[in-house]
Structures are given as C-alpha cells and as structure tokens.
C-alpha cells in the first residue's frame, strides 16, 4: 500500500510501476536492497499532487516527495525526529537541488516556527525533547558532512540552531562537544590542504629524472621489508582517503561525466580537490612501482625489485589496502615493464598471477569484489584498528557510485524527488564514511614515507627509454619506437 501526507493526493495514486531496475545489470555486485527492489511507484504526472506531498510505503518509509516536503520532514519537533538514515540520505543528496546554505536557512526558520508554535516547548520536558531531536540532526550533519561548515555563515546558523533549546549545563555541554568535534575536522582539513600545497610545490621543483645504476638502488636499499613498506603506504592512503568528503563525491557525480571525475585540481570553492589529489597519488604510485624496477640495469637486481614490489602488493592486500595493491600491479603491467621479457622469465610467476587476478576486470572485477567483501566481514568483527582497515580501489569505487547516481531518475515525472534513489546512494556512502574513519595505527617510518612521497618518477617517454636501456629493442617496431624516442629527446 502507498499513502501520502495529502488527503487529496491519496486517491490519485494508481498501481505502482517499477522505476529502480536499470543499473542492476551495469553494476554487477551492486544491487538494490530488498526494500528498494520490492517498491514500485507510479511516476505519471498528476495535477492533483500538492506541493507538500510525500509518498510513503506501508511502513511509513519515504519513497518520494517534493523538495520542500522532504525538507520539512527533516525538521525536528518536540514529538518527532527523523531517523539517522533519513537525515543522512537527504542531507547528502538534496545538495544537487538546494545549496547547504539555503537548506540550513530553511531548517533554522522551520525549527524556530516549531519552537514557538506550542507553549509546551518552553517547559523543561519540552525543551529537553526538542533539543535532543535538534542535536541528532546537527550531529549527523556536522559529523558525517563536516565540510559543509567551512563558511562562517554555516557555523553561525549551526550555533543558532543548537542554542534554540540549550538552556541548561547538560545541553550546553553537548553543544560544546559537537562544536569541538566540528572544529577539529575543519582544522584537520586546513592542515591537510596546506600540506598538499607544500607537497605539490616540492614535487614541481624536483625536476631530476630517476637515475639508473648497475648496483642495487632505490627503495629496496632503504627498506627491504615488504610489510613495513605496505604499512607506510597505508598511512599515505588513509590520510588521503579520509579527507575525501562525501559532499565532494556527490557534487562530482552530479556535475562531471565519468571520464572527467578527478580531472579538476580545484573544486568549486577554489580549494584543492581531494578526489583529484587522491587519484593523482594512485597514478604516481603506479609510475613509482615501474621506475623502481627500471632503475636497475642489472637483470638480477630488476628481478629482485620486481618480486619485492609484488610482495609489497601482497602485504597491502593482507592489510586491506586495495588501492595501493591495484596501483602497484598496474605499474608492473605498464608497457615499459611488461616488455622486459628477459626479466619476466626469471620472476616467480605464481606471485604475480595471484595479484593480476585481482586486477582482472572480467565479471565487473568479480575477484576484487569478493576479496574486498571478505575484508569488510573481517573489519565488521575486528576489535583492533589494524584489522578494520578497508581502503577500496578508489577509481572503481567512483565508477560504482557514478552508475548508482545515474542509474535511476532522481526527479520523477510527477516532479517528485526519488528518495529511493537517494537511499541507495546513501547506503554506499555510509560504507565510505566508515572506511575512511578508521585510524591507521601502524608505526611510522619517516625515511620510507619521505621516499614514497617525493622521490622522482618519470613519464611514459622517459620510462620507455629506461626500459630500452635495461633490455635493448628486439623487434623492428621496438627499434623504430626507440629511435623516435631518442630523436625527440
């Protein structure tokens, strides 16, 4: 059964027509929840729908509604507060239809109206219940989408909202704790953006090309323990992954085609794009893995470094750091490395085949998805932070989210917003928040971290030249390629 909050709209709802089926074949492992897949809506335009209509299922869950009706349901009162699932789903999705600033203004106004509408709200019990409900909304927003509060305007409105009912010490203490948590998140973002700017400056000033050597050189000399290197990579991954806000993800999904997501170094506010910086890190790590092999002019050293990089990737997989694992395997599969036949014939094939199996795109990366699902199960039952780490293959995660976002109509023909589609995206983003909130507790190795972050890497052209120095061109096509590369140097 379907119902609406408008008596006039109730009789206008005919039998339900399916709207959420199109992306199931596209996304493979990603499917609708049983609740969403079981619900069907009529999406035909009806003149009898009022502006404040909501469509609910027989359990009272929201299926669709006008923008303003969905926002009004978000507003807490003395006797009502939406659950955390509704709050997060609406907050993270509605930004493509109304800015966070406008949304906050509406919520403050609605809460003030609700507060003044009933004298019972000014009694101690009424104030307590009202404040508890307002606090739930504010906590969900400030904790999970803290970057919405980067502006002074948003922080001021948040304080106004919290002060509506914070009239005794207990309420004031809870307000102070939430404000402190928010300040901590924003200060961390500020420090991160400054660190990113400094790192990008250092990398741009480091114009030295990697040097090849007859003796063993590079990371293997600095630290030949694969587990230690994998742990340092996990520190770098978690730092970058944790700073990607779900608000930035949603805005990118809404405004960019899949091929352009992460291509913009700055976001709309003019600050560094965390998505772009994180994708740049993946590309850098791929190039780094290749260059570490190509630095070695002696075959036995190349083989040793090649197998060392494979061991690092395996350790990353054991930790749950799938982004680094995929970057390393991708780097070892680059043309400059894959052409080294004399090196490959000495490498232990079984090691690489296992990892290449994870990178296999067949079945929509079925093998990788099974592995990360096992890591999620481990994380759910783990007691220590080191077993809770799940760092997904970020580019594939963005692709999955893109297909979810665009797989269903977000505006229905009756002009309602499709809240079931909102919920499906929000479910996935909840996982992202959980993954990136894990604290990495591995011991840091400053020397290894610095080497991973700032050592020189080469582009495709210089990498191929280094490759031909390792093993001379054999085929006529390789000789032609080598000649062109040297001629253009």
N, C-alpha and C positions, 0 to 999 in steps of 0.2 A: 504493500500500500504506500502511496505517496500522500503527503499533506503539504499545505502551505500555511504561512502565518497570515494569509489574507483570506477571509471567507469568500470574497468574490473570485479569487483565483482558484479555489479548491475544485469547483465543478468543471473548470476549463482544462483539467489535466487528463487527457485520454491515455490509452495504453502506452506503455513505455517502449521506446525504440533504442537500440544499442548505440552507444557513442564511443565506447572505450575498447576498441579491439585492434586498431590499425598497427600499433607498434610491436605487438607480441611477436610477429614473425621477424621483425627487424632486429630486435634486441636479444633474442636467444634466451640467455639466462635471466633477463629481466622480464618479469611478468607482473600482471596486476594482482593485487591482493584479492582474496576471495570476496571480500565485501564489494570492492570496486567492480570486479568482473560480473558479479551477480546483479548489479543495479543497472536499470535501463531507464532512460529519460526520453520523454518526447521533446524534441528540440524545435518544433514548428512555432513560428511566430504567432502570438495570441494577443489581441488588442485588450483583453480583459486582465492581463497581468498588470499589477500595480508596481510602482517604483520600489516599494519596500518589500516585495515578495521574497520569500525564501522557499525553496523546495527541500523537503525533508523526507527521509525514508521512515519506515515504520518503527525504527528505534530512536528517532529524533535526530539522527545524524544529518548534517547539511549535505545536500547534493549539488545545489546551485543557488544562485541568488544575484540580485543586482549588487553593484559595488557598494552602495550606501547601506543596503540591508545587511550585507556581510560585515561591514564595519560596525554597524550598530550592535550586532550580535557579539562583537569583540569587547564591547564596553561593559566593564564590571559594575554591578549594583550591590546593594546590601544583601539581596537574596539570590543573586546569580553571578556566576563567573564561568566563562567557557573553559573547557579543559585545556591542558597544555598542548595537546595535539592540534586543536583548532587554532589556538593562539599562534603557534609557530607556523603552521601551514598558511594562515592568512598573512602574517607579517612578512614571510619570505616571498610570497607570490604576488601580493597586492601591489608591490612597488613598481610593477610594469604598467599599472593603471593609475596610480597616485603616488606622489613622492612621499618619502618618510616624513618630511617636514609637514606636508599637508595632512597626512594621516595623524600625526601627533597632535596637530592643532584641533582636528575634529574630535579626537579622543578626549583631550582636556576639556573641550566645550561640553561634550556629552556627559562626562563624569561630573562636571560642575552642575549641570542641569539635574542629573540623577541625585546628586548630593542634596540639592536644595528643594527637591520635589516632595520630600517627605520629612516631617519633623522627627520621625523615629531615627533618622540617620544621624541626628545630633545627640542622641542618647549614647551612653557608654557602649552598650552592646552593639548598637547600630554602627557606631564609628568603628568598632573593632572588626566587625564583619566586612564593612566596606573597605577598610584599609587592607585586610587580608587578601581581598579579591584584587584590589589595585596593585598590591605588591606582587601577586602572582603574575599579572600581566607585565609589569615593569621588569621583573626578574627574568622572565622568559625572553623578553626583548633585549635587555642590556647584557645578558649572559651569552646568548647564542648569536646575536647580531650586533655586537658592540660598536662596529664601525659606523652604524647609523648615527652615533652620538659624537662624531668628530667635531661637529659645529657647536658653537656656544648656544645657538638657538635651541638645538635639540636637548642639550643638557639642562638648560633653563626650564624648558617645558617639562622635562622629566622630574625635576625638583618640584615644580608646581603641582604636578600630579601626585607625587608622594606626600606632599605637605597637606593635601586635602583632609586627610584623616590622621596624620601622625601627630597626635596631640599629647601623648604621654611618653615616658622614657623608653618603654619597651618598643613602641613603634618607631621612635626616633633612632634607637639603636639599630633596628633592622634597616631603616633607611640609610643610615651612615654606612653600614656594612655593604649594601648594594652599591652605593656611590663609590666606595673604596675599591670594590671589585672592578667597576667600570673604569675608574681612573687607572688602575693597574693595567687593564687591557689596552687602553689608549696610549699609555706611556710606553708599553712594550712595542706597540705599533710605531710610535715615533722613533724609538731607538732603532728598530729594525730598518725603517726607511733611511735613516742616516747611515747605518752600517752598509746597506745596499748601495747607496750613493758612493760611499768611500771605496767599497769593493769594486764597483764598476769603473771608478776613476783609476784605481790601481791596475786593473786588467787592461784598460785602454792605454795606459802609459807603458805597459810591459810589451814592447814590440819585438823582443828577442824571439827568434824561432827556436824550436826544440833542436838540440844537437845530438847527433848520432855518435856512438862510441863503440870501440872494439871490446872494451871492458864493460862489465855489468854496470848499468846506471839506472837512475830513476827511483821509483817508489820501492822496488824490491830491495834496494840497498838501504833505504831509510827504515823500512819496516817490512820484514818478510813473513809476518804473521797475518794470515788472511782474516782471521776472526777480528783482530784489532782494527784492521782497515775497514772491515764491514761495519764495525761499531761506530767508527768515526764518520763513515758515510751516512749512517742512520742519524747521527747528530745533525748533520747538514740537512738531510731530508726533512727531519721533524721540524727544524727551525723554519724552513721554507713552507712546508705543507701547513703548519699550524697558523701561518699568517695569511693564508688564502681565506678570505671571508665568503660565507655563503651568499652574501649580498652581491659581491663582485661576480660570483659564478652565475647567479640568476640574470644579472644585467648583461653579461656576455652572451648567455644563451638567447636572450631576447633580442639583442641588437646585432649580433655578428653571425655570419654563416659559419658552418663548422670549420672550414679551412682557414678562417680568419681569427678564431678564438686563440688568444695568447699572442697575437702578432703585434698588438699595440703596447708599447713600452710604458705608456701613461694611461691612466683611467680618466673618466670624465672630470674628476676633480683636479686633474693635473698632477697627481701624485703617482708614484711608481706602481705599476700594475703587478700585484703579487702573482697572478696567473702567468703573465709573461715571463717574469723573473724565474719562476719555478720551471717553466718549460725550457728556458734558456739553460738552466742547470742540467736538465736531462741531456740536452744536446752537447753541452760541454763535457759531461761525464762520458758520453759515448765517444767523443773525439779523444778524450784523455785515455780511455782504455786502448784505443787503437795506437795512439802515439807512444804509449809505454812499451808496446811491442816493437814498433818501428824504430825506436831509438837504438835498438840492439842490432849492430851489424853482424855479429856472430850468430850463427844459427842456433847453437845450443843455448845461448842466452835468450834468444827470442822464444824458444820452446819453453824455457823455464818461466819467463814472464807471462807467456800465453797461458800456461797452466795455472800460474799464480792468480791471474785475473779471473779464470774460471772458478778457482777456489773461493775467491772473494765473492763472486756472484752467488755461489752455493751458500756461503755463510749469510749473505744478505737474505736469501730465500728462507733460511732457517730462522732468522730473526723476525721475518715478516716484512722486510724492506723490499717490496717488489718493484718499486720504481728504480732503485739503483741496480737491482738484478737485471731488469729489462734494458737499462741504459748500457750496462757493460756488455751484455750479449749482443746488443745492436752494434756496439762499437767494434766488437770482434768479428762482426759479419760485414763490415764496410769493405768496399772493393779493394782498398789499399792493403787490407789484411787478408781477405779471402783469396787473393791471387797468389799468396805465398805458399805454393804447393810443396816446396821442399821443407818448409817449416811445419805445415799441416801434417805431413806424413809421419812426423815424429811425435805429434801431440796425442795424448791419450783420448781417443775419440769418444769413449763412453761418457766422460765427464761433460764434454760439450754437447753431446746429443741430448742428454737429460735437460740441459738448460735451453737448448734450441726448441725442445718440445714445449717448453713454457711459452716461448715466443711464437709458436705456431698459430697463425690466425684462423686456421680451419675450425669450423663449428663455432664461429664468433668467439675465438680464443677460449675454447671449451676447457682445455687443460689448465690454463692460467686461472680461469674462474673456479674450477674445482679446488685448486691449490689455495686461492685466497679465501674461499669459503671455509676450508679447513682451518686456516689461520684465524678467521673470525670465531669459529667454535672454540678454538684454544683461548682466544682473548676473552670470550664471554665467561669462561670458567677459571681464568687465571687469577692468582692472588697478587703476584708481583707485577710491577710495571713492565719489566723486560719481556714477559710473556703476553702482554696486552698490545704490543706494537703491531699495527696493521697499516702499512703505507702502500696504497694501491698504485698500480700503473696509471699515472695521472692522466696521460693523454687519452687512454682508453676510458677512464672514468668520465672525462669531459664528453667523449663521444656518446657514452651511455646516457648521460644526463641530457645531452642535446636531443637524442632520439625520444626520450621521455617527454621533454618540454614540447617538442614539435610533433609528437606522435598523436596528440589529441587536440581537438579545438578548445582553446581557452575561453573563447566567447561563443556561446551557443546562439543559434538563430533567433531565439526569443530575447536576445540581448543579455541574458544571464551570464555570469562568470561561472565557469565549470569547476566547482570546488572539488569534484572527484579527481580531476587532473591536478589540481593544486596539491591534494593529499598525496598523490603518487610521487610527485617530485619531492615533496617534503619528507616522505619516508626515506628516500635515498640520501637527502641532505642531512638527515638526522645521523645516519651512519658516518657521513663525512665529519660532522662535528665530533662524534665520539672518537673516531680515529685520530683526528688532529689534536685532540685534547690530552692524549697520552703523554706522560712525561718520560723522556729518554734518560735513563739513569746510568748508562754505561760510562765508565771512566774516560775522560777526555785525554787525548794525546795531542798537545798543541802543535808539535812538529808535523805530524801526519795531517792534521786538519789544515794547517797553512799550506802544505804542499798540494793537497787536493784542491784547495780553493784558488790558488794564484799561480800554479805552475803553468808554463806556456803550452798551448795546444795549437795545432795547425789546421788550416782549411783543407778542402779536398785536394786542391792542386799540389800544395806542399807535401801533403801526406802521400800522394801517389809518387812524387819524386823520391821521398824517403823509402817508399816501398821498392822502387826500382834500384835503389842503392843496396837494399837488402838482398834482393834477387833480381838479376838483370831481366829485361824483357825477353820473352821466348817467341811468341807468335808475331807475325807481321803486324797485326793490329796493335799489339802492345808496343812494338818498336815505333810505329807511327805515333802512337799516343805519347811515348816518351820523348820523341823528337819535338812534338808540338809543345809539350810542357817545358822542355828546356829552352825552346826558342822563344817562348813567351815570358821567360823568367826576367 
